[in-house]
Amino acid sequence: MKKSLTAACAALAIVACGSLAISPPASAQSSVTVQTGPGGIAFGYTDGYWDQGHQWHAWQNAQEAARYRDEHKDHYYAWKHDRDADKGWRERDTWWHH
């Protein structure tokens, strides 16, 4: 009984270590998440974005900006947000409420 319990524990340890060895490290994953639903991005610019709660954010990286630009061309502006008098917040354009 003691030998079979030891063998079972050893087999479980080998399986657990094996699954860790074939999993890619978190840093190797290259997914970029850009939230565009409720509470997400309202307007994107080259230097960052306004969220729907009227808070300014810088892009985390160039991939995040490019993904938003590619997927939401109607709400991305290819200039810095502070070019405009309203700093890029488009009061009349609340497209996410529609």
C-alpha distances in whole Angstrom, upper triangle without the diagonal:
4,5,5,6,9,10,11,12,14,15,17,18,20,21,23,24,26,27,29,30,32,34,37,38,40,43,43,44,47,48,51,51,54,54,58,57,58,58,58,61,64,66,65,67,67,66,64,64,65,62,63,63,66,64,64,61,61,59,56,57,59,56,56,60,60,58,60,63,62,61,63,67,69,67,67,70,71,72,71,71,74,76,77,79,76,74,72,71,73,74,75,72,69,68,64,66,67
4,6,5,6,9,10,11,12,14,15,17,18,20,21,23,24,26,27,29,31,32,36,36,38,41,42,42,46,47,49,50,53,54,57,56,57,57,57,60,63,65,64,66,65,64,62,62,63,61,62,62,64,62,63,60,60,58,54,55,57,55,55,59,59,57,59,62,61,60,63,66,68,66,66,69,69,71,70,70,72,75,76,77,75,72,71,70,72,73,74,71,68,67,64,65,67
4,5,5,6,9,10,10,12,14,15,16,18,20,21,22,24,26,27,29,31,34,35,37,40,40,41,45,46,49,49,53,53,56,56,57,57,57,59,63,65,63,65,65,64,62,62,63,61,62,62,65,62,63,59,59,57,54,54,56,54,54,58,58,56,58,61,60,59,62,65,67,66,65,68,68,70,69,69,72,74,75,77,75,72,71,70,72,73,74,71,68,67,64,65,67
4,5,5,6,9,10,10,12,14,15,16,18,20,21,23,24,26,27,29,33,34,36,39,39,39,43,44,47,47,51,51,54,54,55,55,55,57,61,63,61,63,63,62,60,60,61,59,60,60,63,61,61,58,58,55,52,53,55,52,52,56,56,54,56,59,58,57,59,63,65,64,63,66,67,68,67,67,70,73,74,76,73,70,69,68,70,70,72,69,66,65,61,63,64
4,5,5,6,9,10,11,12,14,15,17,18,20,21,23,24,26,28,31,32,34,37,37,38,41,42,45,45,48,49,52,51,52,52,52,55,58,60,59,61,61,60,58,58,59,56,57,57,60,58,58,55,55,53,50,51,53,50,50,54,54,52,54,57,56,55,58,61,63,61,61,64,65,66,65,65,68,70,71,73,70,68,66,65,67,68,69,66,64,62,59,61,62
4,5,5,6,9,10,11,12,14,15,17,18,20,21,22,25,26,30,30,33,35,35,36,40,41,44,44,48,49,52,52,53,53,52,55,58,60,59,60,60,59,57,57,58,56,57,57,60,57,58,54,54,52,49,49,52,49,49,53,53,51,53,57,56,55,57,60,63,61,61,64,64,65,64,64,67,69,71,72,70,67,66,65,67,68,69,67,64,63,59,61,62
4,5,5,6,9,10,11,12,14,15,16,18,20,21,23,25,28,29,32,35,34,35,39,40,43,44,47,48,51,51,52,52,52,54,58,59,58,60,59,58,56,57,58,55,57,57,60,57,57,54,54,52,48,49,51,48,48,52,52,50,52,55,54,53,56,59,61,60,60,63,63,64,63,64,66,69,70,72,69,67,65,65,66,68,69,66,63,62,58,60,62
4,5,5,6,9,10,11,12,14,15,17,19,20,22,23,27,28,30,33,33,33,37,38,41,41,45,45,48,48,49,49,49,51,55,57,55,57,57,56,54,54,55,53,54,54,57,55,55,52,52,49,46,47,49,46,46,50,50,48,50,53,52,51,53,57,59,58,57,60,61,62,61,61,64,67,68,70,67,64,63,62,64,65,66,63,60,59,55,57,58
4,5,5,6,9,10,11,12,14,16,17,18,20,22,25,26,28,31,31,32,35,36,39,39,43,43,47,47,48,47,47,49,53,55,53,55,55,54,52,52,53,51,52,52,55,52,53,50,49,47,44,45,47,44,44,48,49,46,48,52,51,49,52,55,58,56,56,59,59,60,59,59,62,64,66,67,65,62,61,60,62,63,64,61,59,57,54,56,57
4,5,5,6,9,10,11,12,14,16,16,19,20,24,25,27,30,30,31,34,35,39,39,43,44,47,47,49,48,48,50,54,55,53,55,54,54,52,52,54,51,53,53,56,53,53,50,49,47,43,44,46,44,44,48,48,46,48,51,50,49,52,55,58,56,56,58,58,60,59,59,62,64,66,68,65,62,61,60,62,63,65,62,59,58,55,57,58
4,5,5,6,9,10,10,12,14,15,17,19,22,24,26,29,29,29,33,34,37,38,41,42,46,46,47,47,46,48,52,54,52,54,53,53,51,51,52,50,52,52,55,52,52,49,48,46,43,43,45,42,43,46,46,44,46,49,48,47,50,53,56,55,54,57,57,58,58,58,61,63,65,67,64,61,60,59,61,62,63,60,58,56,53,55,56
4,5,5,6,9,10,11,13,14,16,17,21,22,24,27,27,27,31,31,34,35,39,39,43,42,44,44,43,45,49,51,49,51,51,50,48,48,49,47,48,49,51,49,49,46,46,43,40,41,43,40,40,44,44,42,44,47,46,45,48,51,53,52,51,54,54,56,55,55,58,61,62,64,61,58,57,56,58,59,60,57,55,53,50,52,53
4,5,5,6,8,10,11,12,15,16,19,20,22,25,25,26,30,31,34,34,38,39,42,43,44,44,43,45,49,50,48,50,49,48,47,47,48,46,48,48,51,48,48,45,44,42,38,39,41,39,39,43,43,41,43,46,45,44,47,50,53,51,51,53,53,55,54,54,57,59,61,62,60,57,56,55,57,58,60,57,54,53,50,52,54
4,6,5,6,9,10,10,13,14,18,19,22,24,24,25,29,30,33,34,38,39,43,43,45,44,43,45,49,50,48,50,49,48,47,47,49,47,49,49,51,49,49,45,44,42,38,39,41,38,39,42,42,40,43,46,45,44,47,50,52,51,50,53,53,54,54,54,57,59,61,63,60,57,56,56,58,59,60,57,55,53,50,53,54
4,6,5,6,9,10,11,13,16,18,20,23,23,23,27,28,31,32,36,37,40,40,42,42,41,43,46,48,46,48,47,47,45,45,47,45,46,47,49,47,47,43,43,40,37,37,39,36,37,40,40,38,40,43,42,41,44,47,50,48,48,51,51,52,52,52,55,57,59,61,58,55,54,54,55,57,58,55,52,51,47,50,51
4,5,5,6,9,10,11,15,16,18,21,21,21,25,26,29,29,33,34,37,38,39,39,38,40,44,45,44,45,45,44,42,42,44,42,43,44,46,44,44,40,40,37,34,34,37,34,34,38,38,36,38,41,40,39,42,45,48,46,46,48,49,50,49,50,52,55,56,58,56,53,51,51,53,54,55,52,50,48,45,47,49
4,5,5,6,9,10,13,14,17,19,19,20,24,25,28,30,33,35,38,39,41,40,39,41,44,45,44,45,44,43,42,42,44,42,44,45,47,44,44,40,39,37,33,34,36,33,34,38,38,36,38,41,40,40,42,45,48,47,46,48,48,49,49,49,52,54,56,58,56,52,51,51,53,54,56,53,51,49,46,49,50
4,5,5,7,9,12,14,17,19,18,19,23,25,28,29,33,35,38,39,41,40,39,41,44,45,43,45,44,43,42,42,44,42,44,45,47,45,44,41,40,37,34,33,35,33,33,37,37,35,37,40,39,38,42,44,47,46,45,48,47,49,49,49,52,54,56,58,56,53,51,51,53,55,56,53,50,49,46,49,50
4,5,5,6,10,12,14,17,16,17,21,22,25,26,30,31,34,35,37,37,35,37,41,42,40,42,41,41,39,39,41,39,41,42,44,42,41,38,37,34,31,31,33,30,30,34,34,32,34,37,36,35,38,41,44,43,42,45,45,46,46,46,49,51,53,55,53,50,48,48,50,51,52,49,47,45,42,45,46
4,6,5,8,9,12,15,14,15,19,20,23,25,28,30,33,34,36,36,34,36,40,40,39,40,39,38,37,37,39,37,40,40,42,40,39,35,35,32,29,29,31,28,29,32,32,31,33,36,35,35,37,40,43,42,40,43,43,44,44,44,47,49,51,53,51,48,46,46,48,50,51,48,46,44,42,44,45
4,6,8,9,13,15,14,15,19,21,24,26,30,32,35,36,38,38,36,37,41,42,40,41,39,39,38,39,41,39,41,42,44,41,40,37,36,33,29,29,31,28,29,33,33,31,34,37,35,35,38,41,44,43,41,44,43,45,44,45,48,50,52,54,52,49,47,48,49,51,53,50,48,46,43,46,47
4,6,9,12,14,13,14,17,19,22,24,28,30,33,34,37,36,34,36,39,40,38,39,38,38,36,37,39,38,40,41,43,41,40,36,35,32,28,28,29,26,28,31,31,29,32,34,33,33,36,38,41,40,39,42,41,43,43,44,47,49,50,53,51,48,46,46,48,50,51,48,46,44,41,44,45
4,6,9,11,10,11,14,16,19,21,25,26,30,31,33,33,31,32,36,37,34,36,35,35,33,34,36,34,36,38,39,37,36,32,31,28,25,25,26,24,24,28,28,26,29,31,30,30,33,36,38,37,36,39,38,40,40,41,43,45,47,49,47,44,42,43,44,46,47,44,42,41,38,41,42
4,6,8,6,7,11,13,16,19,22,25,28,29,32,31,29,30,34,34,32,33,32,31,30,31,33,32,34,36,37,35,33,30,28,25,22,22,23,20,21,25,25,23,26,28,27,27,30,33,36,35,33,36,35,37,37,37,40,42,44,46,44,41,40,40,42,44,45,42,40,39,36,39,40
4,5,5,7,11,13,16,18,21,24,27,29,31,30,28,29,33,33,31,32,30,30,28,29,32,31,33,34,35,33,31,28,26,24,20,20,22,19,20,24,24,23,25,28,28,28,30,33,36,34,33,35,34,36,35,36,38,41,42,45,43,39,38,39,41,43,44,41,39,38,36,39,40
4,5,6,9,10,13,14,18,20,24,25,27,26,24,25,29,29,27,28,27,27,25,26,28,27,29,30,31,29,28,24,23,20,17,17,19,17,17,21,22,20,22,25,25,25,27,30,33,31,30,32,32,33,32,33,35,38,39,41,39,36,35,35,37,39,41,38,36,35,32,35,37
4,5,8,10,12,15,18,21,24,26,28,27,24,25,29,29,26,27,25,24,23,25,27,26,29,30,31,28,27,23,21,18,15,14,17,15,16,19,20,19,21,24,24,24,27,29,32,30,28,30,30,31,30,31,33,35,37,40,38,35,33,34,36,38,40,37,36,35,33,36,37
4,6,9,12,15,19,21,25,27,29,28,26,26,30,29,27,28,26,26,25,26,29,28,31,32,33,30,29,25,23,20,17,16,17,15,16,20,19,18,21,24,23,24,26,29,32,30,28,31,30,31,31,32,35,37,38,41,39,36,35,35,37,40,41,38,37,35,33,36,38
4,6,9,12,15,18,21,23,26,25,23,23,27,27,24,26,24,24,23,24,26,25,28,29,30,28,27,23,22,18,15,15,16,13,14,18,17,16,19,21,20,21,23,26,29,27,26,28,28,30,29,30,33,35,37,39,37,34,32,33,35,37,38,35,34,32,30,33,34
4,6,10,13,16,19,22,24,24,21,21,24,24,21,22,21,21,20,21,24,23,26,28,28,26,24,21,19,16,13,12,12,9,11,14,14,12,15,18,17,17,20,22,25,24,22,25,24,26,26,27,30,32,33,36,34,31,29,30,32,34,35,32,31,29,27,31,32
4,7,10,13,16,18,21,20,17,18,21,21,19,21,20,20,19,19,22,20,23,25,26,24,23,19,18,15,12,12,13,9,9,13,13,10,13,16,15,15,18,20,23,22,20,23,23,25,25,26,29,31,32,35,32,30,27,28,29,31,33,29,28,26,24,27,28
4,7,10,13,15,18,17,14,14,18,18,15,17,17,17,15,15,18,17,19,21,22,20,19,16,15,11,9,9,10,7,6,10,10,8,10,13,13,13,15,17,20,18,17,20,20,22,22,22,25,27,28,31,29,26,24,24,26,28,29,26,25,23,21,25,26
4,6,9,12,14,14,11,11,15,16,14,17,17,17,15,14,16,14,16,18,20,18,17,14,14,11,10,11,12,10,7,10,12,9,9,13,13,12,14,17,19,17,16,19,20,22,22,21,25,27,27,30,27,25,22,22,24,26,27,24,22,20,18,21,23
4,6,9,12,11,8,8,11,12,11,14,15,15,12,11,12,11,13,15,16,15,14,12,12,10,10,11,12,10,7,9,10,8,7,11,12,10,11,14,16,13,13,16,18,19,19,18,22,24,24,26,24,21,19,19,20,22,23,20,18,17,15,18,20
4,6,8,8,5,6,10,12,12,15,17,17,14,11,12,9,11,13,15,14,14,13,14,12,13,15,16,14,10,12,14,11,9,13,14,11,11,15,16,13,14,17,19,21,20,19,22,24,24,26,23,21,19,18,19,20,21,18,16,15,12,15,17
4,7,7,4,5,8,10,11,14,17,17,14,11,11,9,9,12,14,14,15,14,15,14,15,17,17,15,12,12,14,11,9,12,13,10,9,13,13,11,12,16,18,20,20,18,22,23,23,25,21,20,17,16,16,18,18,15,13,11,9,12,13
4,6,5,8,9,12,14,18,20,21,17,14,13,10,9,12,14,15,16,16,18,17,18,20,21,19,16,16,18,15,12,15,16,13,12,15,15,13,15,19,22,23,23,21,24,26,25,26,23,22,19,17,17,18,18,15,12,11,7,10,12
4,5,8,9,13,15,19,22,22,18,15,13,9,7,9,12,14,16,16,19,18,20,22,23,22,18,19,21,18,15,18,19,16,15,18,17,15,17,20,23,24,24,21,24,26,25,26,22,22,19,17,17,17,17,15,11,11,7,9,11
4,7,8,12,14,17,20,19,16,12,10,7,5,6,10,10,13,13,16,16,17,20,21,21,17,17,20,18,15,18,20,17,16,19,18,15,17,19,22,23,22,19,22,24,23,24,20,19,17,15,16,16,17,15,12,12,9,11,14
4,6,10,11,14,17,17,13,10,9,5,6,8,10,10,12,11,14,13,14,17,18,17,13,14,16,14,11,14,16,14,12,15,15,12,14,17,19,20,19,17,20,22,22,23,20,18,16,14,15,16,17,15,12,12,9,12,14
4,6,7,11,13,13,10,7,6,4,6,9,9,10,10,9,11,11,13,15,16,15,12,11,14,12,9,11,14,12,10,13,12,9,10,13,15,16,16,14,17,19,18,20,17,15,13,11,12,14,16,13,11,11,9,12,15
4,7,10,14,14,11,7,6,5,5,8,8,10,10,11,13,13,16,18,18,18,15,13,15,15,11,12,15,13,10,12,11,7,9,11,15,15,15,12,15,17,16,17,14,13,10,8,9,10,12,9,8,8,7,10,13
4,7,10,11,9,6,5,7,8,11,10,11,10,11,12,12,15,17,16,17,14,11,13,13,10,10,13,12,9,10,9,5,6,8,11,12,11,9,13,14,13,15,12,11,8,7,8,11,12,9,10,10,10,14,15
4,7,8,6,4,7,9,11,14,12,12,10,10,10,9,13,13,12,13,11,8,10,11,7,7,11,11,9,9,10,6,4,6,8,9,9,8,12,13,13,16,14,12,9,10,11,14,16,13,13,13,13,17,18
4,5,5,6,9,12,14,16,14,13,11,10,9,9,13,13,12,13,12,8,10,12,10,9,12,13,11,11,12,9,6,5,6,6,6,6,9,10,11,14,13,10,8,11,12,16,17,15,16,16,17,20,22
4,6,8,12,14,17,19,17,16,13,11,9,8,12,11,9,12,11,7,9,12,11,9,13,15,13,12,14,12,8,7,6,5,5,8,11,11,13,17,16,13,11,14,16,19,21,19,20,20,20,24,25
4,7,10,13,17,18,16,14,10,9,6,7,10,10,10,13,11,9,11,14,12,12,15,17,16,15,17,14,11,10,9,8,5,7,9,11,13,16,15,12,11,14,16,19,22,20,21,21,21,24,26
4,7,10,13,15,13,11,7,6,4,5,9,10,10,12,10,8,11,13,10,11,15,15,14,15,16,12,10,10,11,10,8,8,10,13,14,16,15,11,10,12,15,17,20,18,18,18,18,21,23
4,6,10,11,10,8,6,5,6,7,11,12,13,14,11,9,12,13,10,11,14,14,12,13,14,10,9,10,12,11,10,8,11,13,14,16,13,11,9,9,12,14,17,14,14,15,15,18,20
4,7,8,6,6,5,6,9,10,13,16,16,17,14,12,16,16,12,14,17,16,14,15,14,11,11,12,14,14,12,9,12,14,14,15,12,10,8,7,10,11,14,12,12,13,13,15,18
4,5,5,5,7,7,11,11,14,16,18,18,14,14,17,16,13,15,18,16,14,16,15,12,12,14,17,17,15,13,15,18,17,18,15,13,11,10,11,12,15,13,11,12,11,13,16
4,5,7,10,11,14,15,17,20,21,21,17,17,19,18,15,17,19,17,15,17,15,12,14,16,19,19,18,15,17,20,18,19,15,15,13,10,11,11,13,11,8,10,8,10,13
4,6,9,11,15,16,18,21,23,23,19,19,22,21,18,20,23,21,18,20,19,16,17,19,22,21,19,16,18,21,19,19,15,15,14,11,12,12,14,13,11,13,11,12,16
4,7,10,13,15,18,21,22,23,19,18,21,21,18,19,22,21,18,20,18,15,16,17,19,18,16,13,14,17,16,15,12,11,10,8,10,10,13,12,11,14,13,14,17
4,7,10,13,15,18,20,21,17,17,20,20,17,19,22,21,19,20,20,16,16,17,19,18,15,13,14,17,16,16,13,12,11,10,13,13,16,16,14,16,15,17,20
4,7,10,12,15,17,18,15,14,18,18,15,17,20,20,18,19,19,15,14,15,16,15,12,10,11,14,14,15,13,10,10,9,13,14,17,16,16,18,17,19,22
4,6,9,12,13,15,12,11,15,16,13,15,18,18,17,18,19,15,14,15,16,15,12,11,13,16,17,18,16,13,12,12,16,17,20,19,18,19,18,21,23
4,6,9,10,12,10,9,13,14,13,14,17,18,17,18,19,16,14,14,14,13,11,11,13,15,17,19,17,14,13,14,17,20,23,21,20,21,20,23,26
4,5,7,9,6,6,10,11,10,12,14,15,15,16,18,15,13,14,14,14,12,12,15,17,19,21,20,16,15,16,19,21,24,21,21,21,20,23,25
4,7,8,6,8,11,12,12,14,16,17,17,19,21,18,16,17,17,17,16,16,18,21,23,25,23,20,19,20,22,25,27,25,24,24,22,26,28
4,5,6,7,9,10,11,13,15,16,17,18,21,18,16,17,16,16,15,17,19,21,23,26,24,21,20,21,24,26,29,26,25,25,24,27,29
4,5,5,6,9,10,10,12,14,15,16,19,17,14,15,13,14,14,16,19,20,22,25,24,21,19,21,23,26,28,25,25,24,24,28,29
4,5,5,6,9,10,10,12,14,15,18,17,14,16,15,17,17,18,22,23,25,28,26,23,21,23,24,27,29,25,25,24,23,27,28
4,6,5,6,9,10,11,12,14,16,15,12,15,14,16,16,16,20,21,23,26,24,21,19,20,21,24,26,22,22,21,20,23,25
4,6,5,6,9,10,10,11,14,12,9,11,11,12,12,13,17,18,19,22,21,18,16,17,19,22,23,20,20,19,19,23,24
4,5,5,6,9,10,10,14,13,10,12,11,13,14,16,19,20,21,25,23,21,18,20,21,24,25,22,22,20,20,24,25
4,5,5,6,8,10,13,12,11,13,13,16,17,18,22,22,23,26,25,22,19,20,21,24,25,21,21,19,18,22,22
4,5,5,6,8,10,9,8,11,12,14,15,15,19,20,20,23,21,19,16,17,17,20,21,18,17,15,15,19,19
4,6,5,5,9,8,6,8,9,12,14,14,18,18,19,22,21,18,15,17,17,20,21,17,18,16,16,20,20
4,6,6,10,10,9,11,12,15,17,18,22,22,22,26,24,22,19,20,20,23,23,20,20,17,18,21,21
4,6,9,9,9,13,14,17,19,19,23,23,23,26,24,22,19,20,19,22,22,18,18,15,15,18,18
4,5,6,6,10,12,15,17,16,20,20,20,23,21,19,16,16,15,18,18,14,14,12,12,16,15
4,5,5,8,10,13,15,15,19,19,19,22,20,19,15,16,15,18,18,14,15,13,14,18,17
4,6,8,11,14,16,15,19,18,17,20,18,18,14,14,13,15,14,11,12,10,12,15,14
4,7,10,12,13,12,16,16,15,18,15,14,11,11,10,13,13,9,10,9,10,14,14
4,7,9,11,10,14,14,14,17,15,14,10,12,12,15,16,13,14,13,14,17,18
4,6,8,8,11,11,11,15,14,12,9,11,11,15,16,13,15,15,17,20,20
4,7,9,12,11,12,16,16,14,11,14,15,19,20,17,19,19,20,24,24
4,6,9,7,10,13,14,11,10,13,14,18,19,18,20,20,22,25,26
4,6,6,9,12,12,9,8,12,14,17,19,18,20,21,22,25,26
4,6,7,9,9,5,5,8,11,14,16,15,17,18,19,22,24
4,5,7,8,4,6,9,12,15,18,17,19,21,22,24,26
4,7,9,7,7,11,13,16,18,18,20,21,23,26,27
4,5,5,6,9,10,12,15,15,17,19,21,23,25
4,5,8,9,10,12,14,15,18,20,22,24,25
4,5,6,7,9,11,13,15,17,19,20,22
4,6,9,11,14,14,16,18,19,21,23
4,6,9,12,11,13,15,16,18,20
4,6,9,9,10,12,14,15,18
4,6,5,8,10,12,14,15
4,6,7,10,12,12,14
4,6,9,12,11,12
4,6,9,9,10
4,6,6,8
4,5,6
4,6
4
